Amino acid sequence: MGDALAKLMELRDDPFSMARGWKERTGGKAVGFFCCLASEEIIHAAGALPVRITGENRVTSKSGAHLQSYCCSLARTSLDMALTGDLDFIDGTVFVHTCDTMQRLSDIWRLNAGYAFHGDVVLPVRFEGDAALEYMREELASFRQRVSDNIGPVDDSALVESIKLYNRNRELLSELYRLRREDPGIIPSDEALWLVASSALMEKSEHNALLEGVIEDLKGASSDGSDAKVRLFAAGSVMDQWDFLKMVEDVGGTIVDDDFCTGHRYFDAEVPVDVDPIEGIARRLADRGSCPCKYLPSRDRAGCLLDRAGEAGARGAVFFQFKFCDPHSFDYPYIKKALDEEGIPSLHLEIEHDSVSTEQLRTRVEALLETIRGC
């Protein structure tokens, strides 16, 4: 393991340590966000540090007074982190309207978490058409103004520089995934997915420098023999279950591409730099890979995922989602039907942050791999 990769992997044991260190060094503000549809570039251009909140594996102690038990564990554990002081380093939070749970969590968070800044970005459900793009531009411009008023000024020059910085990060992460599709043995899937997740936890310029070092090392790396492992495509919302991903590798599988919002969807598509920056951010949101929370009528989501699975040489698929996640629950039957029609075996797994059993999941993953090998 090279020095750059080792430094990023150390962060996995204490995900917010880099953000805390950045605040101590700079005296700047950190702003938490939940969704990869949030415009980090606007926050970054204001001189603040965007930090992704994804919940954690924990038994909640305080959020139960505000959220029902049938809300997803991402919402319940994240709120618990805020109420118990584990997110005391952030100065504000940004919510994107993706589902009813997160929309209601925004109100509960605003009234109870006590952070100085609270932002809601209500993007359209339909991501196509002139009206949708115009609405997105207006909403992003309004968000920019709120950030300017509460965090720091966001002028065009700073926003363009932030866009370029974030585009470079997307370029590097795309290169990482390309290298793994060619030879997944150069780095296991849990480490590859962490390289994506860590990008949203630290200053982008620092992450870019480390990622450049990792990619340079990977280009000269030799495979560890993982080319014999069964290639899998994975889909879901947040992926933060590193023991699960390591288990998949241990039993003979490897995830060569994915549709996680902390994975491929996070860096998919770049912001055009030859247009007004707000226009560019809106275009990127419309051009990136579709999400179960948004509707693109001219784009066949199942067909797009099947194409990517085929390009990656995947022989099976794993749906990995949080229990009570409505958007991905509605998404699953449609995509599974498409996979079945193509003869691609798949597995559907539901978890909650407070009751993850990797050993139970192991049995089901092993059964999927046996099915694939027998095909």
FENSULGI-V577984 format. One record per pair of residues at least 24 apart in sequence whose ideal C-beta (glycine too) atoms are under 8 Angstrom apart, sorted by the first residue. I is the first residue (numbers start at 1). J is the second residue. If there is no record, write none. Layout:
BEGIN
i->I j->J
i->I j->J
END
This chain:
BEGIN
i->2 j->213
i->2 j->214
i->2 j->217
i->3 j->213
i->4 j->209
i->4 j->210
i->4 j->211
i->4 j->212
i->4 j->213
i->4 j->214
i->4 j->217
i->5 j->187
i->5 j->191
i->5 j->195
i->5 j->213
i->5 j->214
i->5 j->217
i->7 j->210
i->8 j->194
i->8 j->195
i->8 j->198
i->8 j->207
i->8 j->210
i->8 j->214
i->9 j->191
i->9 j->194
i->11 j->198
i->11 j->201
i->11 j->202
i->12 j->194
i->12 j->198
i->12 j->242
i->15 j->198
i->15 j->201
i->16 j->51
i->16 j->87
i->16 j->89
i->16 j->201
i->18 j->201
i->18 j->202
i->18 j->203
i->18 j->206
i->19 j->49
i->19 j->51
i->19 j->89
i->19 j->90
i->19 j->201
i->19 j->202
i->20 j->89
i->22 j->49
i->22 j->202
i->22 j->203
i->23 j->49
i->23 j->89
i->29 j->91
i->29 j->92
i->29 j->117
i->29 j->151
i->29 j->152
i->30 j->89
i->30 j->90
i->30 j->91
i->31 j->90
i->31 j->91
i->31 j->92
i->31 j->93
i->31 j->94
i->31 j->117
i->31 j->119
i->31 j->151
i->32 j->87
i->32 j->90
i->32 j->92
i->32 j->93
i->32 j->94
i->32 j->115
i->33 j->93
i->33 j->94
i->33 j->95
i->33 j->96
i->34 j->74
i->34 j->78
i->34 j->93
i->34 j->94
i->34 j->95
i->34 j->96
i->34 j->102
i->35 j->95
i->35 j->96
i->35 j->98
i->35 j->102
i->35 j->261
i->36 j->200
i->36 j->261
i->36 j->262
i->36 j->265
i->36 j->266
i->37 j->96
i->37 j->98
i->37 j->121
i->37 j->123
i->37 j->285
i->37 j->291
i->37 j->293
i->37 j->294
i->38 j->94
i->38 j->96
i->38 j->121
i->39 j->121
i->39 j->140
i->39 j->143
i->39 j->281
i->40 j->166
i->40 j->200
i->41 j->159
i->41 j->162
i->41 j->163
i->41 j->166
i->41 j->271
i->41 j->277
i->41 j->281
i->42 j->140
i->42 j->143
i->42 j->144
i->42 j->147
i->42 j->154
i->42 j->159
i->42 j->162
i->42 j->281
i->43 j->94
i->43 j->147
i->43 j->151
i->44 j->162
i->44 j->165
i->44 j->166
i->44 j->204
i->45 j->154
i->45 j->155
i->45 j->158
i->45 j->159
i->45 j->161
i->45 j->162
i->46 j->147
i->46 j->148
i->46 j->151
i->46 j->152
i->46 j->153
i->46 j->154
i->46 j->158
i->47 j->151
i->47 j->152
i->47 j->158
i->48 j->91
i->48 j->147
i->48 j->151
i->48 j->152
i->49 j->202
i->49 j->203
i->50 j->94
i->50 j->200
i->51 j->90
i->51 j->200
i->51 j->201
i->52 j->197
i->52 j->200
i->52 j->201
i->52 j->262
i->53 j->78
i->53 j->81
i->53 j->87
i->53 j->93
i->54 j->78
i->54 j->197
i->54 j->238
i->54 j->240
i->54 j->262
i->55 j->81
i->55 j->238
i->55 j->240
i->55 j->353
i->56 j->81
i->56 j->240
i->56 j->353
i->57 j->241
i->57 j->353
i->57 j->354
i->57 j->356
i->58 j->353
i->58 j->354
i->59 j->354
i->60 j->354
i->66 j->108
i->66 j->112
i->67 j->105
i->67 j->108
i->70 j->324
i->71 j->101
i->71 j->105
i->71 j->324
i->72 j->101
i->72 j->322
i->72 j->323
i->72 j->324
i->72 j->325
i->73 j->322
i->73 j->323
i->73 j->324
i->73 j->351
i->73 j->352
i->73 j->353
i->73 j->354
i->74 j->237
i->74 j->238
i->74 j->322
i->74 j->325
i->74 j->353
i->75 j->101
i->75 j->102
i->75 j->105
i->76 j->353
i->76 j->354
i->77 j->353
i->77 j->354
i->78 j->105
i->79 j->105
i->79 j->108
i->79 j->109
i->79 j->112
i->79 j->113
i->82 j->109
i->82 j->112
i->82 j->113
i->82 j->115
i->83 j->112
i->83 j->113
i->87 j->113
i->90 j->115
i->91 j->115
i->91 j->116
i->91 j->117
i->91 j->151
i->92 j->116
i->92 j->117
i->92 j->118
i->92 j->119
i->92 j->150
i->92 j->151
i->93 j->117
i->93 j->118
i->93 j->119
i->94 j->119
i->94 j->120
i->94 j->121
i->94 j->143
i->95 j->119
i->95 j->120
i->95 j->121
i->96 j->120
i->96 j->121
i->96 j->122
i->96 j->123
i->97 j->121
i->97 j->122
i->97 j->123
i->98 j->291
i->98 j->293
i->98 j->327
i->99 j->293
i->99 j->325
i->99 j->326
i->99 j->327
i->100 j->326
i->101 j->324
i->101 j->326
i->116 j->150
i->117 j->150
i->117 j->151
i->119 j->143
i->119 j->146
i->119 j->147
i->123 j->285
i->123 j->294
i->124 j->294
i->125 j->293
i->125 j->294
i->125 j->295
i->126 j->294
i->126 j->295
i->126 j->296
i->126 j->297
i->127 j->285
i->127 j->286
i->127 j->290
i->127 j->294
i->127 j->295
i->127 j->296
i->128 j->286
i->128 j->295
i->128 j->296
i->128 j->297
i->128 j->298
i->128 j->299
i->132 j->286
i->133 j->282
i->133 j->283
i->133 j->286
i->136 j->282
i->136 j->285
i->136 j->286
i->137 j->278
i->137 j->279
i->137 j->282
i->140 j->278
i->140 j->281
i->140 j->282
i->141 j->278
i->144 j->278
i->156 j->277
i->159 j->277
i->159 j->278
i->160 j->273
i->160 j->277
i->163 j->271
i->163 j->273
i->163 j->277
i->163 j->280
i->163 j->281
i->164 j->273
i->165 j->204
i->165 j->205
i->165 j->208
i->166 j->204
i->166 j->271
i->167 j->270
i->167 j->271
i->167 j->273
i->168 j->204
i->168 j->208
i->169 j->199
i->169 j->204
i->169 j->207
i->169 j->208
i->169 j->211
i->169 j->267
i->170 j->267
i->170 j->268
i->170 j->269
i->170 j->270
i->171 j->270
i->172 j->208
i->172 j->211
i->172 j->212
i->172 j->215
i->173 j->199
i->173 j->211
i->173 j->266
i->173 j->267
i->174 j->267
i->175 j->215
i->176 j->211
i->176 j->214
i->176 j->215
i->176 j->218
i->177 j->257
i->177 j->264
i->179 j->215
i->179 j->218
i->179 j->219
i->180 j->256
i->180 j->257
i->181 j->256
i->181 j->257
i->181 j->311
i->181 j->312
i->181 j->313
i->183 j->223
i->183 j->227
i->184 j->226
i->184 j->227
i->184 j->229
i->184 j->231
i->184 j->254
i->184 j->256
i->185 j->223
i->185 j->224
i->185 j->225
i->185 j->226
i->185 j->227
i->185 j->229
i->186 j->218
i->186 j->221
i->186 j->222
i->186 j->223
i->186 j->224
i->187 j->218
i->187 j->221
i->188 j->226
i->188 j->245
i->188 j->246
i->188 j->249
i->188 j->254
i->189 j->245
i->189 j->248
i->189 j->249
i->189 j->254
i->189 j->255
i->189 j->256
i->190 j->242
i->190 j->245
i->190 j->246
i->190 j->249
i->193 j->239
i->193 j->245
i->193 j->255
i->193 j->258
i->193 j->260
i->193 j->262
i->193 j->263
i->194 j->242
i->196 j->262
i->196 j->263
i->196 j->264
i->196 j->266
i->196 j->267
i->197 j->239
i->197 j->240
i->197 j->262
i->197 j->263
i->199 j->266
i->199 j->267
i->200 j->262
i->200 j->266
i->226 j->254
i->228 j->252
i->229 j->253
i->229 j->254
i->230 j->254
i->230 j->315
i->230 j->316
i->230 j->369
i->230 j->372
i->230 j->373
i->231 j->256
i->231 j->312
i->231 j->313
i->231 j->314
i->231 j->315
i->231 j->316
i->232 j->256
i->232 j->314
i->232 j->315
i->232 j->316
i->232 j->317
i->232 j->318
i->233 j->257
i->233 j->258
i->233 j->259
i->233 j->305
i->233 j->308
i->233 j->309
i->233 j->312
i->233 j->314
i->233 j->316
i->233 j->317
i->233 j->318
i->234 j->258
i->234 j->259
i->234 j->260
i->234 j->263
i->234 j->317
i->234 j->318
i->234 j->319
i->234 j->320
i->235 j->259
i->235 j->260
i->235 j->305
i->235 j->317
i->235 j->318
i->235 j->319
i->235 j->320
i->235 j->335
i->236 j->260
i->236 j->319
i->236 j->320
i->236 j->321
i->236 j->328
i->237 j->261
i->237 j->321
i->237 j->322
i->237 j->325
i->237 j->327
i->237 j->328
i->238 j->262
i->238 j->322
i->239 j->263
i->239 j->320
i->241 j->320
i->241 j->351
i->241 j->356
i->241 j->358
i->243 j->356
i->243 j->358
i->244 j->320
i->244 j->356
i->244 j->358
i->244 j->361
i->247 j->358
i->247 j->361
i->247 j->362
i->247 j->365
i->248 j->318
i->248 j->365
i->251 j->362
i->251 j->365
i->251 j->366
i->251 j->369
i->252 j->369
i->253 j->316
i->253 j->365
i->253 j->368
i->253 j->369
i->255 j->318
i->256 j->312
i->256 j->313
i->256 j->314
i->257 j->308
i->257 j->309
i->257 j->311
i->257 j->312
i->257 j->314
i->259 j->289
i->259 j->305
i->259 j->308
i->260 j->320
i->261 j->291
i->264 j->289
i->264 j->308
i->265 j->289
i->265 j->291
i->291 j->327
i->292 j->327
i->292 j->328
i->292 j->330
i->292 j->331
i->293 j->327
i->301 j->331
i->301 j->334
i->301 j->335
i->302 j->334
i->302 j->335
i->302 j->337
i->302 j->338
i->302 j->339
i->303 j->338
i->305 j->335
i->305 j->338
i->306 j->338
i->306 j->339
i->306 j->342
i->306 j->344
i->309 j->344
i->314 j->344
i->315 j->344
i->315 j->345
i->315 j->372
i->315 j->375
i->316 j->344
i->316 j->345
i->316 j->346
i->316 j->347
i->316 j->368
i->316 j->369
i->316 j->371
i->316 j->372
i->317 j->344
i->317 j->345
i->317 j->346
i->317 j->347
i->318 j->346
i->318 j->347
i->318 j->349
i->318 j->365
i->318 j->368
i->319 j->346
i->319 j->347
i->319 j->348
i->319 j->349
i->320 j->349
i->320 j->351
i->321 j->348
i->321 j->349
i->321 j->350
i->321 j->351
i->322 j->350
i->322 j->351
i->322 j->352
i->322 j->353
i->323 j->350
i->323 j->351
i->323 j->352
i->343 j->375
i->345 j->371
i->345 j->372
i->345 j->375
END
